[in-house]
Amino acid sequence: MSLEILANELLFDLFEYFSSVDLFHSFNSLNSRFDQLLIDYFQQKKSFDFRLIYKEDLNLIRRRYLSSFIDKITSISLSNDDTTPHAIDTFLSRLYPLHRFVNLQSITLYKICSTEKVLRLLNDLQHISQLNRLILKQCYIAYNPKTLVDVMDKIWQLPNLTHCCLDITSDDDCPLVLPTFISCSLKHLSIGGFRCDLDYLFHLYGHTPYIEYLSVNLYELCDEYPQLPLLHTLTKLELKCEASFHMIQVLLRKTVNLKHLTIELTTIGIDGQKWQELIRTHLTQLEVFNLKMDYRLTDFDDDLQEEVDELIDTYRTPFWIEEHQWFVRCFGFVKDDNVLIHLHTLPYRFEEFHLEMNDGYIFKSTCPKEDDYLIYNHVRKLKYDCNLSDDENIPSIQFTNLQYLALTFPYDDQFHAFVPQLDQLTFLEVRMNTRSHDDNNLLQLQSILDQAPCLYYLKFHSWLATTTKSDNKNKKVLNAKMAPYGNQSSSVRYLDLQGWNHFSDYQFYNEQQCSALIQSPLGKQCEHLLIEVDKRANILDLVKKMKQLKTLNVRCRDRKSNSDELMKWLQFRLPSTCTFAKDIRSSKDICLWIR
């Protein structure tokens, strides 16, 4: 059946299954009817996601279509990641600065790595009166208190901003930089990547007095705590904590109107009795409590069963079981002479989970039935690192909605019991257990690829070198081995080969290995590639011979030049359509946007 005979309404329903970029790539210039349908659809949809966009498509959209619906758009997403290294610069030209989106209400900016660029965008956003939602996602900004204050002030000055997510990383152990302005509109605030102690939290609240939802990373930077005011507007709080229970108590005693508390603890364990006393006394309005604790015990009496039983019994009181029906599940196992404990409330409400167990694990819950809450459908990101051989008593937990999987090879026979389906998986990170070698690794990897029809990103974090015998007295020799890009997947288009070899060094590809990559199944269909190469000439081969390649992030071992000199050398030898950029996060990497 031809699409031409379908009514416009049915085609609009069909368009919903495409991303904004794929719509243009698939349907533009087919005929005048579809060109007009695209305009009508985006006027009606009022949002546009420019991530993973082709270079030529971006220019086409700007020239031919955008003016027809720019005043209708209320939400846009822009990215400067490895797949679109110059997209924001190209998009926000003199022709289409942000303030031309006069009805813009929400903007999401991904992977910006320049303070100057962030400030330029924020300056432009000052002119959009209806903007109420700002998201900076996976961004990196070099730590400079003066310029970071400018960034914070520009955000706090947006007059009608109600929701703000600052997912920004900077240099290690950087404290939160506070704004000097007061926002009377901001109610929902999420800050990641910076340390926040109680003193910073106190001042942050003073500059955001109407805040209702707050998500921060809480650290204990000193032993003295300031006198906090009552945080009376706060009704929802999400914390990731590396802090003592006393510090947590000091904070939560001030959140008297809190109704929703989500907390992750990574260094300490708190028993149910202490939580019960704190909630009964100071959190009388609390309705939802999501708890996750991961910690290790270095001093225990070699009785893991008793350790887990004592902990979980503190969560079996009437307060937990009858009054609130807050049930918990606990894992415990011994690793390297330490007891590792993981405890969380049920149902599990967090997006990430690290499943790490061995045959000596203990598995308990306070549920009336052991089969309750076994489907962890909120988990989108799973790190699996188990070594289980006994399949008779493994917990029947299942992760059914995974989008990101970090998997250590060889994986055990129980993996598919925990992960019965991979139909939503888009990102796979492969890790090789360098303490062992299994000839079945490639078959296991191919099995995963066959079960993941939506897999787009494939990252090789590490891969084991092969061991051979030399002719000299049968000594064993380690031979560096490249990642197994010879496997096949019909959906993978993004390859990250910037991993580590057996010697914990970068895996630099020589001419022969680059040629093998180019001719491999994954190499032939690769559109976005991250790689290290021996020589600059290898870069020319990759760009010219990988016919589908659109972007390349590359590090060259050529010590004779820096990234500026290398880019000049490449510009004389590559088509003029290629654009170049230095990777700000790594001075030795350069990014090429090819087509």
N, C-alpha and C positions, 0 to 999 in steps of 0.2 A: 504494500500500500504506500502511495506517495504522500509525503507530508503536505504537499500542495493542496490536497483536497480537505484537510482538516480545518475546522473553524478556528478563528482567532482565539476564542476562549480555550479551546483544547490545546492549542499551541502554547498559550500562556501557562497552562497547567504543566505542560511538558518542560517549559523553560525553568520551572522551579527545581528540577533535578540537576540543573547545570550551575556551575559557579559563574560569576559575572564574566570572568575572563574567558572561560570555555564557551560561553554563549557567543561572544563576539568572534572567537576563533572559528567556531563551527558554522555560524549562520550569516555573518556579514558578507555583503556583496554577492549573495546567491541571486537575488533579484530585488527589485524596488519594493516589493511587498514585505520581504523579510527585513530589509533595512528599516522600513517604517515600523514594523512590528517590534524591533529591538528598541527603537525610541519610545514607542507607546508602553512597552513593558517596563522600562526603567523609570518612566514618568509615573507609572503606577506603583512600582516596587519601592522607589524612593531611597534605595541604598545601592552601593557599589563597592565591591571588594577587589582591589587592584593587586592582590598578592599573586605570586606565580604567573605574572603576566609576561607575554612575549614582548620583546622590544618593539617590533613593528606594530603589534596590536595596540600598545600604549600610544604610539604616535598617531595611529589611525583613529583611535577613540577621541583623542584630543582634537584632531583636525576636523573630523567629519560628524561626530555624534554629540560630544559633550555639551556644546552650546545649546542643543535642543532640549536638554533636561537638567541642566546644571542648577536652575532655580527650584527644581522639584526635589533634589536630593536632600535627605535629612541625615544620612549616615554613610560614611566612607571609611575604608580601611586601606592604609598604605604601608609598604614595606621596603626596607633597605637591606634585606638579608642577602645571602650568597646567591640566591636565584634571581634577584632584581637589584643589583648593587647600585644602580643610578636611578631607580624608578622615581623616588621622591624628587630628586633634582630635575629630572625630565618633566615630571608632571607639574610641579609647582614653578613653572616658568613665568615670565612676565604676562603670558597670555592667560594663565589660570592660577593666580594666587588663591589662597584659601578663602579670602574674604569675598570672592565671587560666589561662593556657595552660601547664599544669603539666608537660606533656611536650614542650614546645617545644625543638627542637634547633637550628633554623636560622631566622634572621630577616634579611630584606633590606629596607632603608629607602632609598627613592629621593627625591632632591631635597628634602631638608630644609634650610631656610635660616635656622635659628634655633639658636643655642648652647643657649639655655634648654630648647628642646624636645628636643634631643639628650640633654642631661643628665637631663631627666625620664625619657626612655625608658631610658637606661642605668641609672638608679636602680632602675627597675622590673625590669630584667633581672637585677639582682643576686640576686633571689629565685628565679630559675629555675635549678635545679641542673644540669639536663641540657643547657643551652645550650652548644654547641660551635662554632657558626659564626655570625659577625656580619659583615654587608656593609652599608656605607654607600656608596651609589652616587650620583654626580653631586650631591653635597651642597655647600652653600656655608655657610661660617662666617666671620663677621667676625674679622679677626686681632686677638686679644687673648691674649698669652702666658699670663696667669693663668687665664682660663677654658679655654683649650685644654689646659693642664696638667690641669685637672679632668677634661676629656673623656678624655684619654689615660689618666689614673689609673683612671677608672671602667672603662675597657676592660681594662686590665692587671690589674684586681682580679677580673674574672670568673673564677671558680675552675676551670672546665673548658673554657674557650675554647681551641680548637686552631687554628681558621682565622679570619682577620680580614682584610677588605679595607676600606681607608680611602680611598675615592675622593672626596677633599674638596678643594675649591678655596677660596682665601681671597684676600686682597689680593695684588697683584703682588710677586714676589721675597720671599716670606715663607720664613724658615727653618723647618725641622721643629722642633716643640716636643716635647720628650722626656718620658716618664712618670717619676715618682719611685718607682714600685713595680716589683718584679720579678715577671714572669710565669713560672711553672714549667710551664705547660701549652701556651703558644702555640708552634706549630711552623710555621705557614704565615702569612706576613704580606705584604700588598701595601699600599703607601702611594703615593698620587698627589697632585699638587697642591702639594706643599711641596718646597723645596730640601733636599738632603741632601748634605753633604760628608763627607770621611773622618772628621772629628772627631765629627760627629753620628752617623755610622754606628758608630763605635767605642762610643759611649755607648749607642746603641740596642741593640747586641749585648749589652752588659753587663746590660741590663734584660730581655733576651729570650734567655737562655743556651741554650735548647734548640731554637732555630729551625733548621729544615731547608730551608725555601723562603723567599726574600726577593725582593720586587720594589720598586724605588725609582727615583726620578729623581736622578741623581748630577750634582752641579755642582762646579766648581772655584772655591771662594770665596776661596782664598788660595794662596800658593806654598809654604807650609810644611805638611808632612804629619805627623800624629801617629804614634807607634809603635803599630801595630795588633797585637793578639794574634792567634794563629791562630784562624780562624773554623772550627773543626774539625767542628762539627755541620752546617754548611751544605753541602747536596748539590745544590741547584738555585737559580740566581741569574738574575734578569731585571733588566737595567739599561737606562734611557734616559739617555744621557750628553751633557752639554755640558762636556767635560773633556779634558785632554791625555792622550796615550798614557802618559806617565809616571805620572799619577795612577791610570789604569786598571791599570798594572803593579803599583803599590804595593798596590792592593786585591787583585788576583787572586793575587799571590804568597802571600797569607794563606789562600786558599780551597783548601787542599791536598786536600780530599776532594770537590771539586766534580765532579759527573757531568753536569750539564746547565747550559749557559750560553747565554742569549739576550741579545743586546746590540744596541742601536740607537744609532748615532752621528750627530749632526746638524751637527757643525761641523768635523770632521776626517776625514781618510782615513788608513787604516793598511794598509800593504801586507802581502802574504801571508808574507813572510819574517819580519817582526816578530811576527806572530801565531804563526808556527811555532815560533820560539825561545821565546816565552812559554809556549806550551802544552807543548812538550817538556820544559821545565825545571821548571815549577811546577804544571801541571794534568795530572798523569800519569793521573788517574782519569777524565778527561773523555771522555764517550761521545757527547753531543749538543752541537753547536755551531751556533747560529742567529745569523747576523750580517746587519746592515743598516746601510749607510753612505750618507748623503746629504751632500754638501759641494760647495763651489764653489772653483775655482781662478781667482784674479785675475791671476796672473802665469804665462803659458805662452807657448810659442814658435809659436803659431798652427797647430800640427799636432795636431789632435784625435785622429787615428788613432794617431799615435805615443804620445800620452799614455795612451790607453786600452790599447794593446798592452803598454806597459811595466808598467802596473798589473796587468793580468790575467795576465801571464806569471809574476808572483810567486806566483800561486795554481795554477801548473801543475806544481809539484814533486812527487816521489813521495809526500811527506808528505800532500799534499792529494788527489792523484788515486788513489794505490794503497793507502796505509796506512789512510786514513780514508774515502776516497771522498766527500770534502766538495767538491762542485762549486759554482761561483759563476757569476753572470750579471751583466753590467755594461752600463749605458746611459751614453752621454755625448753632450752636445750643447752648442752655443754659444748663449748668450742674453745680450744686453746687454753684449757684450765679456767675458763670464765663461764659463768652462767649468763646466757642472754635471755632476757625477758621481754615479751611483747604482749601488751594488754590493750584492748580497745572495747568501747561500748558497741552495742548492737542496736539496729543494723549499722554496718560500717559505712560512714558517710564521707570518707576522705577519698580524694582522687588518686592517690599514690599508695602503693603497697610494696614492701620488700619481703618476699617470701624466702626465708632462709631457715632451713632445718636439716638435721641429720637423723640417723636412725634412733638416737637416744632421746627424741623429743617427748615432751609432755603436752597434752592438748586438753584443755578444760573450759567449760563455760558455766554460767549461772542460769542458762535458759531452762525452762521447765522441760523442754525436749531438746536433745542433742542435735536434732535435725533442723532446728529453727535457725533462721538467718544465715543460711549457708551460701546463698547467692550474693556475691559481692558486686552488684551491678553498677555501683558508683565508681568503682576503680577504673580509671582510664590508662594509668601508667603502672606497669608491673615490672619489678626487677626479680628475676627468678634465679636462685642460686641454692638449690637443694641437692642433697645426696641421700635419697631414700631408696632402700632396696625392698623393704617389706610393704606389700600393698594391701595387707589385710586390715590394718588399723589406721590408715592415713585418714585425716579429716576430709570430709566430702565437700570442702569449700570449692566453689567454682567462680572463675572470673570470666564473665560473658560479654563484656563491652570494652575490651581492651583496644586502645588506639596506639599505645606505645609499649614495646616490650624490649627489655634488656635481658638477654638470655645467654647463660654460660654453657658452652659446649665442652665435653659431651653432657647432655642433660639426661636425667634419670628417667626410668620407665613410668614414673608417676606424673610427669609433666602434663600429659594430655588429660589426666583425671582432673587436675586443677584448671586447665585451660582447654575446654572441650571444643572451642570454636575460635577462629581468628578472622572472621568475615569482616570485622570493622578495623582491623589492624592497618595502620598507615606508616608506622615507623618501627623498624627492627634494628636494635643494636646488638651486634654479635661480639661476645667475649669468649676467648679461648682459655681454658684452664691450663696454664703453663706447667702445672705439676704433673700432668698426665697427657697421653696421646692416644687417640682412638681413631682407627681407620674408618669408623662409621660416621665421622663428623660431617663429611660432605653429604652423605645420605640424609642425616638428620636435618641439615640446613635445607636441602632440597625439599624435604617433607614439609618444613615450615613454610617455605616459599609457595609450595603447591596449595597450601590451605589458606593463603592470605591473598584473596583476589584484589583487594584495595591497597595493598602495600605499595607505597610510593618512595619512602626513604629507606635506604639500607646503609647502615654504618658499621664498619669493621673496627671495633675498638682495639682488639688485639687478636693475633692469630699465632699459633705455635709454629716454631721452626721444626723442620724434619731432622731426625737423627740418622746419620749414616756412619758406616765404618770406613776409616781411612786405610790405605795400604800400609801404613806405618804401625806395625805391631797391633793391629786391630783396634786402634784407639777410636773412640766415638767422636764424631765431629758434628757440630750444629750448623745447619745450613738455613739461612734466612729464607722464609717462604712468604710469598705475597698472599694477600687475602684471596679466597676462592671465588673470584668474579666470573669463573667459568660456569657457575650454576645458572639456572634459568628462572626467570619470572616475567610474566607478560605485563605486569603493572609497574615494576620498579623503574623510575626515571631519575632518581637522585642517589648518587653513590658517594659516600664519604670514606675515602681510603687513607685518611690522615690518622691512622692508628699507630699502635706500637708493636714492634716485633718482640721476639723472645728475649732480646737483650735490653728491653726497655728503651730502645732508640726509635726514632722516626723511621718509617718504612719508605726509603727513597727508591723510586722506580727508575731503572736504567732504560736504555733504548730498547733492549729486547723485551723487557717486561711491559713497557708502554705499548709496544707492538702487539703483544699478547692481549693486553687489555682492549685495544682498539678492535681486535678481531673477535673478542669474546661475545657471547650473547648479551650480557649485561652492558658491555661497552658499546655495542652497536646501537642500543636503544637509549643510552644515557643522555639526558638533557642537562643535568647539573652535576658537576664533578668537583670533589675536593681531593687533592692529591699532593704528594711531595715527589719531586723528580731530581735526578742527578744533574742534568745539564739543561741549559736554556733552550737548546735545540729540541729537547723532548716536548717543550710547550708548543712549539710550532707544529710538531707532528700531531699532538692531541687536538689542537684547534682545527687543523686542516683535514684530518682524516676521520674524526668522529663527527659524522654528518649530521647527527641530531643534537649535538652539543650547543647549548645556549649560554651557559655560564660556567666559568672555571675559576675556582679558588685554588691557587697553587703556591707552593713553597719550593724554591730552587736551592740546591746545595752549592751552587756556584758561588764561591767565596770571593770572587774577584769584583763583585758588584753589589750595590745596594738596590733596594726596590725601585728607587727613582731611575737609576741607570738602566735597570732591567726593563722597565716600562718603555723607556725611550728606544731601547734596542728592539723591543717587540713591535712598537708602533711602525717602524720602517719595514717590517716584514709580514705584518698581518693586514687584512683588509681594513679600509678606513671605517667600516661599519662597527669595528670593535671599539669599545670604550673601556678605560682602565681606571682602577681605583686601588689605593693602598688599604689593606685591612688594618684599621686602627687598633684592633685588639692584638695584632701581632705584626711587628715592623717588618718581618721577613716574608709575609704573605701578600700577594696581590690578587685582585679580583678582575676578571674579564667578563664583560657582557657582550656576547658574540652576535647573537641574532634574536 
